[in-house]
Amino acid sequence: MLELALRGSKRYYAWLAFLMVLIGIGSMAYLNQLMVGLETTGMGRDVSWGFYISQFTYLVGLAASGVMIVLPHYFHNYKANKHMVIFGEFMAIAACIMCLLFIVVDIGQPTRMLNVILHATPNSVLFWDMLVLNGYLGLNLMVGWLCLQADRNNLPHPKWLKPFIYTSIIWAFSIHTVTAFLYQGLPGRHYWLTAILAARFLASAFCAGPAILLLVMMVVEKFTSFKMAKNALKTLVKIIAYAMCVNMFFFGLEVFTAFYSNMPGHMHPIVYLFAGDHGHHEMVALMWTFIGLAALAITLLVTPKLRNNMKLLPYTLIILVVATWIDKGLGLLIGGLSPNPFGGITPYWPTGKELLVSMMVYAIGALIVTVLFKIATDVKEEMGHSQALACGCSSEDNCDCAAEAEAAAEAAATVEA
């Protein structure tokens, strides 16, 4: 099926060329970081994790979010999700690769990764994080590719794959849980020292991740003949709405616990983020922007008339993604490292080179998503699945035009044979 990635329009090749240029520019910054060292970043003694790790954390949520499409289809036999499952799995592949790349650029010398393998320490959470991320990547690669190959050959999915599919669903929860444990394992960082952190991570993953997937799918619909099933789209938007409400509820619990109990260690990071401290107000405007955007996103999502407005929906999803990124992709990390365990403030802001290297990683992820989604949409078009869903029916099982499209595809395959 890889040959499908080599066939495309001029616009497709122009987009690939643009991504390659971004990767090239970011690679130059990364080569400079390799030669000079991590002093090119904004990190230091007090801020040992920076923009790289915050993006890793956010993207783990994107990787785990695919389960919101896979789980209803396989656990609850929700047929409307049938043709979107492959896109959730392919998005998880790209997200896992970006997560691993952000770890590579964060540790300085890539050879240090071998220490986790050659000197394995099962009592280290980092060791388990390596296992769950690579394991989830392998599961999605195997399941996604083999299922798409079976679809292209007009064959049922191999039965022996089902245990791996069910394992991947459970595994999706583990990758973000273990990532939360990485933060919770640092007792001097009060903003992270909370039992609800893993639950917060999962809630934010299940709203932001599907929102990003839907935005990408909307772009796919614009440039291909593939169409999402309307019922599947509406169901996923409801899941996003519920998850966002839960995410903000959990955040409110953190604020209440910190200030009602009057615990200085827990109050200090929140005060710094939302009001500033010791003359440092770097994050105040951003964090209040997060609150405003989150409130706006929830309002748009819980109001049925606004939620079902397809013209408004992309903007709603963008607002939600920006809000969750400010909170989880920046505020969570900076709030945990500043104030430090001694109560001092060490301001951190990513440098230009950090942003260029991060651009490289995101461009690599976009390249992977583009190629994988191109293959998936071409296979769907070959099989007539895109025409089956273009009529607006919820699924092929209760749609006459879907049956006609599949019959036409099978007849064409017979003639070719």
VOVEXBA-859416 format. One record per atom (N, C-alpha, C): z, y, x. Coordinates in pm, whole numbers, plus 50000, padded with zeros to 5 digits. Example, Ala and Ser with C-alpha at 12.3 -4.5 7.8 and 13.67 -1.06 7.14 Angstrom:
// VOVEXBA-859416
507804943151319507804955051230507804967051320507084977551285507144989451367507875000351290
This chain:
// VOVEXBA-859416
500004987850081500005000050000500005012750085500265011550212500325023350297498995031050300497895023950274496605030650275496515041550168497335040250062497315050249955497795063850005498645063750107499165076350162498105083850242497025076950278495975083050360494855088950275494955087050143493945092450053494565103649969493945115249971494495126249892493585138249894493965148349818493185160649809493445169649929492685180349938492895190050046494275196450036494735198449912496055204249891497145194949944496955181949926497895171949976497965172450128496805172650194496785173150341497305186550393497065197150322497585210250363499105210350358499665204150255501125203350244501705194950358501065183750391501525175550503501445183250635500355190750652500195198750774501285209350784501595215750671502655225950669503995219850710504305208050656505565201350692505585197650840504455193350894504385189951036504625202251123504135213751080504385226151154505875229351156506535228051039507985230551031508735220751121508325208151121508965198151206508785201851353507585206451388507325210351527508185222051571508315232251486509155243751519510615239551534511105231451439512485226751448512725217851569511715210151607511845201251723512065209151851511405220751862511605229151979513055233851988513615237651873515025241751871515935230151907515575218051859516415206451890516325202852038515135203952097514995201352241515845211152322515895223652278516745233552344518225229652331518605224552213519985220052194520305208252285519365199152302519575187652390519785192052535519055202252578519145206752718520365215552742520665224452648521755233952666523085228252620523035220252513524265214752457524585221052323525675216652263526055221452129526565235752129526575242352246526965256452248525925265152178524725259452155523705266852079524075267951932525035260051886525485260551747526665270051734527105272251613528255280951590529585273551596529535260951635530755252951639531555255451767532805251551765533675253451881534885244451870535965248551938537175240351939537795239251800537895250251729538545250151597537595245651487536305247951505535305244051404534415233451468534865221051461534155210051528533085203751441533105206651312532035202751221531385215351168530065214851153529375226751107528325223951002527255231651008526195231050906525575217150898525455210351013524845197051012525635187350925526955186950945527785177550870527875181650723527875194550696527915198750555526645194350482525495195050551524245190450488524235175250474524785168550573524925153950563525725150250438526825157150416527675154450301526925156750171526185167650164525455170750041524365160450015523695156050120522575146750103523045132550072524255129050112524795116050070524855115449919525195126749857525205127449711523815125549653522805131149719521435129249672521025114549682521455108049790521135093749806521805085349697523045088749665523785081049566523305083749424522645095049402522295099049266521255090049201520465083049282519445074249226520015063749132521315060949149521945050749066521985055048919521905068248892521915073148755520655069348678519605065348751518385060348687518345045148691518755039648805518705025048823519715017948734520925023348725521995016548651521675015048501521245025548430520925023548286519815013248264518845012848356517725003548337518154989148357518914986248463519244972348495520534967548428521494976348408522744972148347522714973048195521934982548141521934984947997520554983147934519614978248014518264975247965517634987447897517844999247956517285011647902515845012947952514905008747869513505007547909512845020947941513345031747884512715044747908512735048548056513685043148130513795046348272512885037948360512165028648300511445018348376510595023948488509765033948458508815038948557509385050148643510645053848621511275063948706512185057548810512475044648793513385037748886512875038449028511575036149047511015035749182511165049249250511075060249174511205073549233512655076249274513615071149197515015072349236515295064849365514715052949377514915044949499514245051349619513045056849600512345063249711513035076249752513595083449656514365095449690515605091749771516235080649736517415076049810517045072649954515855066849975515405063550111515305076250195514635086350142514485099050216515835105550242516725105250142518035111550157518865104450264518835091150265519575083550366519075086650507517755087550523517185090650655517605104650698517595114350606518045127750641519525127850677520335120150605521765119150638521955114250781521245103650816521365097950950520865107751056519795115151026519275124851122520255136351143520945140651038521925151351054523105146751141523445133951132524485128751220523995128551365522735124651385522155124151519522195138051584521755148251511521735161651572523135167351588524105162451512525455167851520526235162451639525955150251681526765144151788526305148551927525275156751935524835161552065523855152152130524355142752207523515132852274523325120752183522075117552146521835106452052522365093052100522465091252234522935078352287524375075452246525095085652205526495083552163526575074852038525475074051964525475065551844525735050851881525295047052001525455033152043526925029252055527795039052078529225036052090529775029851963529245034351848529735029051720529375014251705528215010351765527754996551754528324987951867528204992951991528634985052108530154983952117530844994152067532314994052071532834995651928532434986351844532784987151702534284987051680534754995851595536174996551560536304996551409536514984751348536594983851201537704992151139538674996551219539725005051162539295019751156538055022651199537525036151193536665037751068536875048750995536075051450876534625054250914534415060051033533055062951079532245050151094532885039351139532205026451152531715021651015532565022950914532175018550779531135027850719531195040650754530185049950705528815046150759528765042050887527505037450945526985025150871527865015950838527455003650770526915006550630527635014550553527235016750414525935024850406525755034650495524535042750491523315034550529523415027150640522285018950682522035007450585523115002050530522964991350431522264996150305522655008050258522025013550138520565017050162520275022050282518885024950318518055012150317518595001350376517874988650379517654982850241518664983750155518534978450019517454985749941517424998849950516425006549875515015004549930514915003150062513605000350121513054987050069513904976850073513454963550033513164962949883514094967349802513944966549656512804975349608512764987849654511734997049609510334992549646510154988549769508814984749815508324971849749509204961749742508784948949685508524950149535509324958149465509094959949321507784967349296507504977549377506244984849360505054975949394505204967449495504124958249531503864948449417504944943549354504784934449240504084941449124504444954149100503794961848993502294963149020501964966049145500544967949178499744955049160500394943749186499714930849173499814925049032500374933048937500544928648800501404916048790502434915548872503344904048874504734908648834505534899548776506934903148747507714905048876508744913048869509574915148988510234902049029510284899049158510904886449203512344885049154512674873449099514024871349045515094871749154514694867549276515684867349383516104881349427515354891849379515714905549414516864911049330517114904649213518114910149121519504911549184519984901549258521304903449322521334915549416520224918049485520164929549575520124942649496519464942449379519424954349295520814957749244521524947749195522884949949146523814954249259523614948549377524424952449492524164967049528522884971349521522554985149556523214995049461523364991049333524014999749235525475002049272526154991149305527564992349346527664999549479526704996749569526705002649702526565017749696525845022649595525635037049581526955044549568527905038649497529215045049483529975044749615529735034449694530505032849819530125043149923528835047149930528435056050038529115069650028529285074649905529935087649892531455086449897531965075049856533405072849866533835072350012533095065050094533425064050236533265077650304532245085350265532075098850319533275107550287533805106250166535005113850130536185109550215536275096550245537365091550329537315097650469536105100750518535985107250649536735120550649536615127950540537305140750530538805138650507539135129350419540545127150385541345121350502540665116050602541365110250717541875120550816541735133550785542185144150874543375151250809544595146650834545765151650760546075166350782545575172450891545875186550914545005195950833544025190550760543105198850684543435197550535544225206950485544795205650350543755206450239542665213550263541645214850158540995201350129540995192550227540405179150211541445168450180542705171650202543765161550188544165160350041543285153949965543545152349821542945139049776543665132049693543205118849648541985119749558541725131549503540615132949408539305136649478539315137849611538125142349681536935132949659537175119849666536075110249644535495111749503536365113749405535905115649267535105128649254535535139049324534785151649323533415149849386533365142349494532085139749560531115132549466531625122449398530765114749308530295123149189531205131149134530835139749020529755149749060529905155849177528895165449222527585158349254527675146149307526465138449338525695135149212526395131549107525725127048985525215138648899525505151048940524855162448871523785168548960524095171049087523135177549175521995168249215522305155649245521275146249288520185144049184520535140249062519515138748958518765151848929519465163148945518795176048921517675178149024517955174849151516935176049255515795166249228516145154049188515115143949158514215148749044514815154348939514015159248826513105170748868513595179548953512775190649001511565185449079511815175449165510705169549241509735162549147510265155649046509395148848950508555158748869509115170448842508345180748771507175185548856507395186448989506305189949080505255178849081505725166349080504805154849077503945155348950504565158348837503815159348712502755170348716503075181148787502155192548793500885189048871501025180548974499895177949063499305163849048499875155748960499315142348935499255140048785498735128648746498665125248603499905117748556500865115248647502085108048607502965117048521503515111248413504395118648324505695110848305506805118048308508095111748279508215108948130508855097848096509145095047955510115105647904509815111347789510635122447738512075118147710512255106147656513615101447630514405099847758513745094647863514415092947992514805106548050513915116248036514195129748086515405135748014515415134847881516515140847805517845133847833517795120647849519015113147879519575117148015518695118548113519145122248247519715136448250519125145348172519645159048166521045159048104521285150548004522625149547945523625144348048523205134448128524075129148233524425140248332523425148348368523665159448460524675169248399524535172048269525465181348202526885176048205527075163348171528415157448172529005157348314528175153548412528665152748549529065166548602528315176748567528645190348612529945195048549530145191848423531415195448357532585188448425532425175748455533495168148524533725173848663532645177448732532755183048867533595195748867533325204748774534085217248768535505215048716535685204948630537045201548584537885196948703537315188448787538035183748906538375195448999537425204749013537705216449097538855224549039538865226048907539975233048843541305226148865541305212848866542535205348892543075208449031542145209549129542575212749266543255226449271542635236149203543185249749203544545249849134544665243049020545935242648947547035236149032546715224749093547715217549172548205226049288547275233049355547645241149471548575252749433548245259949326548985272149293550195269549203550135259449116551295256549033552435250749116552055242549215553085236749303553495246449412552725257449427553025267649527553075261849669552135253249700552085246849832551225255549925551825261550027551075270950113549845264650179549985252250226548875245750294547675243750204547915241150076546825238949982546285252149925547145262249916546705275049862545875282949963546235281850090545635290350194544105289250199543525277150202542055276450206541385282650084541965280649966541375286149843541445301449844542585306649891542735321149901541705326749998541525320050112540545324650211539135324750154538775313950081537425312950028537135323049919538115325549831537845333749712538395348049720539285350749814539845364149824539835369649966539595360950063539625365250202541045365150256541165364950389542485364450452542385370150593543405377950631543465383750765542185391550799541665398550699540475406550722539175398850723539225385950694538015377650692537595375250547536405379950513535895378650376534495372550375534175364350476532805359250491532345350950372533235343750309532855334150205533095339150063533745350550048534185354949915533015356649820532005364049860530865366649771530145353749735529985344849834529295332149809530065323449711531385322649728532175313749642532225318849498532275332049480532245337249342530855335849281529845336049368528495333049319528425318749270529065309649343529135295649301529775294349163530885301249141531575300549011530675305848900530025317248926529165323048824527975314248791527315308848894526165300248871526565287148803527725281748841528205269448778528475271648630529115282848597529385285948456528085287748378527115294248440525825296348374525095283148354525115274448455524445261548445525055253048335526385253048327527055245048223526715250448085526695263648071526355269647942524945265647898524005265947991522625262447959522475247547929523295239247994523155224747978523865219247855524975225347816525725219847702525215225447568524385235647573523805241047450522505233547421522455225347316521275216747292519965224247290519935235847225518675243247215518175247547352519105251847439518725256347573518425244447665519205233747647519005221847730517655215447705517185215647582515925209147545514705218247560514945230247609513835239647633513195235947768512035229647764511395224547885510945235747980510675247547925510285258748011511495264348085512655263748023513885268948083514555258748175514315245848149515015235248220514885236048372513695238248429513615239048576514525249648636514625261348571515485272048621516955268148609517295261148502518665256348484519045246848597518125237648629518395227948735518505234748871517665244748895517745252149022519085259249034519535265448926520835272248925521945262448958521885250548897522915240248922522885235749068521695233449123521575228749262522125239249358521805251849336522295262649423523825263449415524375262449294525825263249277526525251949350526055239749331526705228349397526505228649547525355234149594525145234849738526105244849802526335256249738527285266049792528665259849803529075252549700530405246449698530525235049799529595225849791529705213549870528975214250003527885221850008527085222550130527555233150227528525241150188529015251650276530505254150258530935257250135532325260750111533305249550142532955237350108533865226150131534205224750278533205225550366533435223750508534175235650569533715247750538534345259650596535775261150546536005258050418537365258850364538305248750425537775237350470538615227250533538965230450676538055237550745538285240650887538935254350909538795263150814539435276250821540175278650690541455280450695542345281850810542565268650884542895269751013543185257851093544615253251068545045241951125546405236851098547525246551134547235256751216548255266551253548175279251169547285279051069547175290450980546245301351027545595299351142544675309351194543285308051133542525318751139541175319051085540175319651201539285309851203538175309951300536885310351220536285322051208535065323151125533945314351180533215308451090532055300451129530855304351044529715305551109528465307551039527375300751120526465293351056525435286351134524535296051209524195292151332523305300351414521855298051373520965306351426519545304751395519005291351439519455286451557518975273551606519475262151518520695263251469521195253051375520315252551250519945264251201519115264751081517725259151108517175261651227515855256251261515895241051273516945235751335517075221151346517255215151207518035221651123518225216750986516915217350909516125227750932514805228650870513945216750910514035212751037513285201051085513675188551008514975186350990515445174450919514985174550774515135186150709514695187050570513185185250557512415190150655510965188350652510595173750669511325166650755511095152250770511375145150638512475148950571512785142950441511715145950338511225158450337510165162250243508885154450271508605152050399507415144250437507525129950386508715124050403508935110250356508815109450205509415119050134509335119349988507885120849943507145129750010505755132049972504925119249985505065112450098504285100350123504685089250026505975087050009506445076349921506075079149775506255091549731505915094849593504405094349572503625097649674502165096649664501755082049642502375073049716502075058749700502485054149560503685058049517504195053749386503325058949271502965071749277502155077249167500755071149165500205068349283498875062149286498915048149224499985040649254500125027349194500295028449044501105037948999501315039848855500005043548785499205051848852497925055748794496955043848790496975035548895496125023548897496475014248781497765012948752498215003848649498165009948509497825022848499497755029248369499095033648315500135033348400501455037148351501535052048322500825060148401500895074548378500245078248245499125071548212498505074148082499385069247968500125058347995500995052647891502085062247850502585070047947503685078947915503225093047885501945095947913501455109547893501455113547746501415103647656501365106747513502695111747460503765110447542505065115447500505955104947441505555092147440506415081547389507555079047485508635073647433509825071747516509665060247612508955050047576508775038547663507555030747619507145021547707505965013547676506245003247567507484999247554507814988147465507634991647318507715004647285507535008447145506455019147130505405017647211504335027647211502985020747208502185023247105500875016947093499935021547203499975034547236499065039347339499435033547474500715030647496501135024347622500545010347631500605002947519500054989347520498544989547544497874999247480496435000247499496085003447644496865012347705496605016047843496805004247937497884996647915498134984948000497054974447980496604972647855495544962847828494254966847899493964980047897492764984847965492874982648115494074984948170494264982848314494104968248352494664959248268494524944948294493064940548284492324946048186490914942448171490124947048294490444958948342489744964048460490034955448580491304950848593491664942148705490944928848696490754923648572490044910948554488574912348593487954923448555486554925748587486364926548739487284933648805487204934648951487354921149016488274912948961488464899449017487214891149000
